[in-house]
Amino acid sequence: MQEKFIELFKETLDIEDREIQLSDKFREYEEWNSLAYLSVIAMLDEEYEVIIEGAAFKELRTLDELYKEIQVRSVL
């Protein structure tokens, strides 16, 4: 499931030229901006049926933290 999450995240941010790791701080990606944020929120809702509110999302720093938050909130 981690691999699927990473692939979905890469696809959402249109990252093709490099690998990403769960330990990465996703806000430091050059592709990260307000549109990327909205796209990730939409992807989480569509793929995992998870909605992470703005304040909770702000606390997340790494892809691993985001992945774990999905697991906690997921109904799938």
Secondary structure, DSSP 8 states (H G I E B T S, - for coil): -HHHHHHHHHHHHT--SS---TTSBGGGSTT-SHHHHHHHHHHHHHHH-----HHHHHH--BHHHHHHHHHHH---
